[in-house]
Amino acid sequence: MTVIDTPTTVPSRPFGAPRVLAGISPDRALTWTEHRAVHGVPALRPRAWLTDAMRAVNLLGRGGAAFPVAVKLEAMPFGGPMTVLVNGSEGEPASYKDRALMTVAPHLVIDGALVVARALGATAVTVAVHDSRAHASLAAALDERPDADAITVVHTRSGFVAGEIRAVVNGLNTGQARPGGRRDLPHDHGLAGRPTFASNVETFAQVAVLARLGAAGYAAAGTRDEPGTSLVTLVGDVIQAGVLEVANGTRLDALLPGRPGALVLVGGFHGTWVRSTAGLTVDRAALRASGSPLGAGVIARPHADTCVLAEVAVVSQWLADQSAGQCGPCFFGLPALADDVRAFAAGRGSEAQVVRRAGQVRGRGACAHPDGAVQFMSSAIVALADDIAVHRAHGTCGRPPSTIFPLPRSES
Ligand code: SF4
């Protein structure tokens, strides 16, 4: 069974055969011996083989942007010093999948890093992680195996924006974990100025599975357009809270049974609020086309009879507070939008003002944070229109605030 709990214990329920979570125990790491019994030794492949396989299965990065991994690999130079960076700085507060993977299946993440390093001829691998438990698990895993001399695990700063891949590179290079410009790409100028293949933890685990199974074997699960499996973090009133591995193509309705018309957040704190998940599946291209990208894989449904508007206001303020302060539209625009959202919760607020402010912020930051935050707030205002009307009429809906997301409540 493919479940790792976040804070709570829940009964198991299968959503397809596990791959990256194959053989795991939810509360401890697979040992090197156990890992090899499940996955074997890393299948080290030539660069052309790996690129072709990634392209054949349309392997998409699992950090949120869903960038084609084959394109990223092809952008790396042939020869010369280069580096592999495993980004385990999972900054999305509602997501737990990367930390879970590093904690319970560290050897598979290491396998994936070694596969990429061997294909590129890179001699150094850095794993950046802020979570202490995940860090300890990776460090113990490195001690167990004989093939990991080139790998270094480093502690990074936690934070939503600080976990963005270019911010992680800057943080490791300069101590300032801030994103560079949108054209500042690790494959050009990464760790120590070297070309760096950088991707998130789950991506590397999927690469390890792909290298072992080959494209045809990997495509035995999932859909034609997006073969394979994905890790998702389910939050709130869901069939099973925690980290699940699901076959791509799994219906969101299957993960969120009952309560048609209930509010659902797809994609996490940079995601989209929707009133219906009918027809939506774990398929990154289809979800993006529908206007609700999967992001880092968070799917959240607040509990019935709670005030979601109150929690949206808390998260909006938190998102505003995450601005790294480099770009005016982000630094000034997001707090103003968060104020607008809080006004709705207090029975006031102007939808037209939110639309106007959102237009002033969108696309004007050096990183994707303002766009994602605007998407979260704007989609909430639309999906919560009925609730906003109730708050306007009565000043409150009378329900207790929703509290499904792991944030300090003092901000409300
Ligand atoms: S857009 Fe915002 S979070 Fe991103 S770099 Fe600029 S100020 Fe920082």
Residues whose N, C-alpha, C, O or C-beta is under 5 A from the ligand:
A	BS01	SF4	V161 P179 Q322 S323 A324 G325 Q326 C327 C330 F331 G365 A366 C367 H369 P370
